[in-house]
Amino acid sequence: MTQTRSRDVIIREEEFGLLLPDATREFGSWTAAVLAEPELLSLQPVLSQLGQRAHALETFLDDFGARQNRSFVVLGELVASVRGLTAVIESALHLRSRLPRYQVLIDRAPLAHDLERVLSAVGDSLLAILQRYAVETQRWRCDPERADVLRDGEVDQRRLLPRNLDEEDSVDERHHIAEIGARFLKVVETSRSLDLGFVRPTDKLPDFVATHASEERCRWYESTVHSIQSIYDTYVLRTSLEREHPWLQSLRGHVSASLHLLEMATGLVHFYERHENDIRHEAARNAISEVVSKQAILDVAVNVCLRHAYLYVEGASATATRILNTFVRQAMVSLPMPAGVTLHARPLALIVQIARHYGTPLEVSFDGERCSAGSLMSLIMLGGRHPRPQVIQARGDARALRDLEALFAWDLGENQRDPPPGLEYLKIRA
């Protein structure tokens, strides 16, 4: 009988130490070059190469479980920190170079000034971590030669597919620009809820991050703005629609600026939260705390990156409203309730599907109380307070209202027949 071998084999720390000089050679050579010439951190090609080599070494260390080992956890955390902070500096350098070209509606000078603060604070932190890394690897006889750095190399461009998992099929050629306006106004609403319009004292920042700007929330904010840029670049950028309405380009400028700021904020908050809460090993936590000021990291994360992201989102709110006023015909309809139909979860879910299909604001009211038709929970709560309305009022995108009229004429799907023409996109649940 053939015995199955274990997938995991434990090796001695000394054996792994013998692998390190070879495994760390490339990253170590770039580290040596940057430590010898710190001004290299102002060059995007250098940051790109350093980050790629940090990622490769981090993968090697993680494959061996280095961050779960007392002898190598510090090394693993240092390399991971380099990878994260290089990405933040890359975003800051990219934004600094692109900002003069963006068509924006607010003064660029305050952001340009504060980007230098980011580059200084994060650059100092990165250098300190690289110095600590060099000390850490000496004990394993890692002494690589300095890399021969090309100062004017090209930065590798990321090639990404559109972020479109949550998009519906196109309704007409102007559907996507209307969706962009509606999504952006939701970002405006979220941004205002974070109360980011002023500089916070540094001693208040830990509580603010914990309650308003955790990594999870920053990632959601960043992802939402990224999806708006993806839709714009896929369906609007350099199209006849954009040429006919050149003022749309200002929205693209504000979206891009806020996206890069949110990338930076997410990376910095991740760095802070990981080394504040997630690392259980005291030596690894102390290794980072001894060389990096968490206060400085939070200051640029909140008072520069998140605050300016808020300002750039807010600065384009009127443009997003103009998009809806220009590309979406608003109307209002009265919808008599079909006989024998009650507003339980299944028909309410069909109303939500219609609202989300068009992606534009749509409101309904029961007995004079209004809510968004795009939120199933809001509709269920409203239906609970008004279980038997005679007539439902709906206001918003005329295309969505047309489909709502067809839905109500179809008894909100309660008769189990196939959807009428035009409503084939509805997903009917038994």
N, C-alpha and C positions, 0 to 999 in steps of 0.2 A: 504494500500500500504506500503510495507516494505521500510524503508529509509536506504540508504547505509551510514555507518559510515565512517568518515574520517580516512585515514590510519595513519595520524600523530596526535599526541597529545602533546601539549606543557606542560612540567612540570616546576615547579619553580626551580630556581638554588639551593635553600635550600634543596629541595627534592633530587636532584641529589647529593648534597654534602653528604647526609646521606648514599648514596650507595657507596661512595668512599672508606671508610675504609675496607669494605669487598672486593671490586673490586681490590684494589691496594695491598692486603695483600701479595700475592705471589711475585709479582715483587718488592714490597717494602722490603720484607725480604731478597731477593737476593741483592738488592741495599745496604742494611745495612751491609751485609756480605762483599761486595766488598769494601765499604768505610772503614770498619774496617781493612781489609787486602788487600790493593791495588795490592799486588803481585798476587792475584787470577786472575787478568786479563791476566796473562801469560799462563793460563791453558785453553786449548781448550774446555774441557767439561764444565767449568764454563761459558765461553763465549757463548757456545751453549745454556745452560739453561737460562742465562740472556737474550739472544736474543729472545728465545721462549716466555718468560714471558713478555718481552716488546711488542712483537707482539700481544699477547693475550690482554694485557691492551690497546694497541693502537686500536685494533678492538672494544673493549668495548666503549672506548671514542668516536670513530668515529660513532658507532651505535647511540649514543645520540647526535651527532653533536657538540661535545665539541670544535672542532677547529673552529666552526663558532659562538662561544659564548665568550664574552669578559672576563667572569670570569674564563673560563677553557681553553682558547686557548693556554696560556703559558704551562699549564700542557700537553696538547696534543702534542705540538711541542717538548717538552723535551723528552717525551716518544718515539716519532717517531725518534728523533735524536739518542737516545740510541739504538734503533733497527738497524738503519743504520750503526752506527759506530761499533757496535759489529760485524756486518757482515764483515766490512773492516778488523778488527783485526783478526777475524777467518781466513780470506783468507791469511793474512800475516803470521800467525802462521803455517797454513797448508803449505804454500810455503816454509817457513823456514825449516820445518821438511822434506819436500820432495826434496828440491833442491839438496842435496848431492846424491840422488839416480837417478836423471834425467841424461840421457846420453845427454850431450850438448857439443857444439863445441867451446864455449868461456869460459873465466875465470869466475867462479862462485863468486869469492871473492868480487868484487865490489857490486854485488846485495846483497850478504849476509850481507855486512856492511850497506848498505842503508836500508835494511829491519828493522834493529834496529832503524833507524831514524823514520820509519813509526810507529813502535810499540810504540816508546816513544811519538811522537807528537800526534798520534791519541789516545793513552792510556791516556795521560794527558787531552785531550779534553773530553774524555768519563768520566773520574773521575770528572771533573769540572761540567759536565752536571748532573751527578748523585747527586752531592752535591746540585746543584740548585734545582733538583727535590725533594730532601729531605726537603729543606726549603719550597718549594711550597706546599707540601702535609701536612705540619704541621698545616696550617690554617684550614684544614678539619679534623683535629684530626686523621690523619693516622699515627700510631706509631707501625709498625709491629715488631715482633721479628726477630732477625737475622736468616737466613737460616743455616741449618746444611749442609755445603758444602762438597761433596765428591770430593777430589782432583784428584782421579785417575779413574774417571768414563769414560765410553766409549762415544765417540762423535757419535751422530746419523748420519748415512749416508743418503744422499738424494738419492732416487731411481727415476731415470728419464728415460723416453722413449727417443729413438734416435731423434735428431732434423733433420727430413728428409722431411719436407713439400716441399722443393724446389728441391728434388732429383728426377731424372728420374729412371725408372726401370733399373736394371743392364743390361749392354750390354754384358759383359763377365767378367771373374773372375778378370781381372786386370783393369777393368773400374774404380773402385772406387779409386785405388791408383793414377791413372792418374788424376782423378778429384781433389784429394787432392793436388797434385802438382800444378795444374792450379789455384785452389782457393788460395793456399798459395801465389803464385806469385802475385795475385791481392791484397792480404793483404800487401805484400811487397811494391807494387806500392802506395797504400793508405798511408802506414806508412811513406814512404819517402816524400810524399806530406805534411805531418804535420811538417816536419823540426824539429825533436826531438833529434837530435844528440848531443846537448850540453845543459849545465845547464843555465837556463834563470834567470836574476835578478828578485827578487821577485816583484819589482814594475812594471814589464812588464807582469806578469802572468794574471791579470784580462783581459787585452785586448787579450792576446793569447787564453785564454779559450773562450772568447766571439766569436772570429773569427775562431779558429781552433779546439777547444776541448770542445765544449758544451756537456752537458749530452747526447743529442740526438746522436751526432757523436760518443761519447765514447760507447754508447750502441750498435750502429751499428758495431763498431770495435770489441767489445766484443762478440756480437752474431755471427759475421762471423768467428772469431777464434774458438768459441765454436762449431760451426757446423763442422769445420774441425776436431776437436778432436773427435766429435761424430762419424763422418764417419770413422775415423781411428780405433776407439775402436770397432766399429760394424763390420767392414769388413777386418781389417788388423791385429789388435792386436792378438798376439799369434797364428797366422795362419802359414801355410807352406810358404806363400809368405814372411812373416816377417823373418822366419827362413832362407830362401834362401838369403835374403837381409838384414842382421842385421843392416846395416847402416841406414835403415829406422827409427830405434828407436831414432836416434838423432833428427829427425824431430818431433817425438812425444814429446820428452823432451822440445824442444824449444816452441812447441805449448802450452804445459801445463804451462810452466813458464809464457809465455806472457798472457795466459788466466787469470791466477790468478792475475797478475798485472793489467790487464784491468778491472777485477771485482772490485779491490780496487780503481782504478782511477774513474770508473763510480760512485761508492758509494760516494767518496769524492767530485767529481764535482757536483753530485746531492745535497749533503749537502750544498755546497757553493752556488749553484744557487738558491736553495730554500730559504735560509736565506738571500740572497742578493737581490733577485728579486720577489719571489713568495708570501712571507708572507706580507700581507697588514697591519696587526695589529702591530702597533709600539711597544707595550709592549712585544709581543712575539718575534719580531725581536731583540729587545734590550736584552731580556733575554738570547738569544744565543750569541749575539755579546759581551756581558759583560764577558762571561766566556770562549769563544773559540776564538783563533786567526785565522781569515780567511786566513791571510797571511801564517801561518804555514800549514793550510789545503791545500792551493793551491800549496805550495812548494813541499810537498810530493806527491800530486796528479800528478803534471806535471814533476818535476825534478827527482822524483824517479820512480813512477809507470809508467807513459806514456813513459818516456825516456828509462827505462830498457825494457819495452815491445817492443819499437822500436829496441833496441839492440839485443834482442832475436829473433825477427822476421828477422832482417837483417842477423843475424848469421846463419840462416838456409836457406837463399835464394839460395845458391849454391846447397844445398841438394834438394830443390824443382825443380830446373832446372835439376838436375841429374835424378830425378824421371821421368820427361817428356822425357828426352833423353833415359832412360832405358825402359820405358813401353809404349811409344807412337811412332809408326812408322810415321815419317814425310814424306810428299810428296807434289807435286804440280801438279795441273791439269789446262787445258784450257777448258773453258766451252762456246761453241758458243751459242749466244742468239737464242732461238727458234723464228721462223718467226711469226710476228704479236704480239709478247709479249712485253709489256713494264714493266719497273721496278717500279711499284707503290707499295703502302704499303702492299697489300696482298701477292704477291710473295716474297717480301723482308722479311715479317714476317715468311715465311716458311724457308728461309735461316737461320734466327735467331733461329728458333726452332731446326734445325739440329745442329747448333753450341752449343746450350745449352744442347741438348740431350747428347752429349758426354762430355761436360764440360771442354774441353781442348782448348788451343788457336787455333783460326782459322781466317785467314786473307783473304780478297778478295780485288781485285784491278780492278778499271774501268779506262781504258785509262791511266794506269800507276800510278794512285792515290790509295793508300791503306787505309783500315780501318778494324776494328774488325768486324767479322761477327756475333758476339754476341750482338751487339748494334743496335737496330732497328733505333734509331735516327741517329746514324752515317751513317747507310746505306741509309736512306732517304735523308740525306744531300748530301752524295756522289752521289746518283742517281740524285739529283737535279742539280748538277754541270756537270754530264755526263749522260744525259737522254737516249741516244741511243747507248750504247757501242755494238760493234759487237761481242766481246769476253770478258769474265770475267775470270781473273786469280784467282785461290784460292790456298792457301798454309796452311798446317797444318796436323792434325791428318788424316792418310790415311782412317780410317773408316768413318770420316765425309765427306771426299772428295768423297768416293764411293757413299754416300747417295746424295751428291750434284749432281753427275753425273746422278743418277737416277731421281732426281728432275727436272733437265733441260731436260732430255729425256721425261719427263712427261709434258713438257711445263709449268713448275713451277705452276702446279695446275690450269691453266687457262682454261683447257678443261673440267673441272668439273667431270671427271671420278674418280672412286675410286683410292686411292693411290696405286702404284705398290708394290709388295712384298718387305718388308724391310722398308717401309716408313709408316706403319700403325700407328706409334706413332704420326704422324703429325695431328694437329688439324686444320681442314679446315674450314675457315670462309667464309660465303657467301658474 
